[in-house]
Amino acid sequence: MSGQDLNADTIVEFIADIFERRGAESYLGEPVTMSEHMLQGAWFAEQDGAPDELVAAALLHDIGHYTSEFGTYSPEDVEDKHHDEAGGEVLAPFFPPVIVECVRLHVAAKRYLCATDPTYFGRLSQASVHTLSL
């Protein structure tokens, strides 16, 4: 399914198709799959008592890595592919602003946490550190 085919009736199928086709791939060179990473985000949000919208945002936060219009991340990348903005762009017509903005701003939030919490950067994965350097 291409981005041109997206509408309110096809967006859920589009997202499910990404999980089905790409979910078993290694997540950015990390020891988890794409599906595991995104499901972990949603699980942690749910465990923290986040509202449903934030659980959905956590689930979808990296969807921009896996939309063909924007390319996928590789550990060899030397420029930012703006997966956060790509994900927000794909989701914006179909999801509430709180979900879209969480997806769109999750990299900025990570940068903020690195700048304000001295321990945060040390807890990031190698892939996260690399993407922040782009």
Stockholm file with secondary structure:
# STOCKHOLM 1.0

chainA/1-134         MSGQDLNADTIVEFIADIFERRGAESYLGEPVTMSEHMLQGAWFAEQDGAPDELVAAALLHDIGHYTSEFGTYSPEDVEDKHHDEAGGEVLAPFFPPVIVECVRLHVAAKRYLCATDPTYFGRLSQASVHTLSL
#=GR chainA/1-134 SS CCGGGCSTTTHHHHHHHHHHHHTTSBSTTSSSBHHHHHHHHHHHHHHTTCCHHHHHHHHHTTGGGGCTTTCCCCTTCCSCCCHHHHHHHHHTTTSCHHHHHHHHHHHHHHHHHHHHCTTTGGGSCHHHHHHHHC
#=GC SS_cons         CCGGGCSTTTHHHHHHHHHHHHTTSBSTTSSSBHHHHHHHHHHHHHHTTCCHHHHHHHHHTTGGGGCTTTCCCCTTCCSCCCHHHHHHHHHTTTSCHHHHHHHHHHHHHHHHHHHHCTTTGGGSCHHHHHHHHC
//
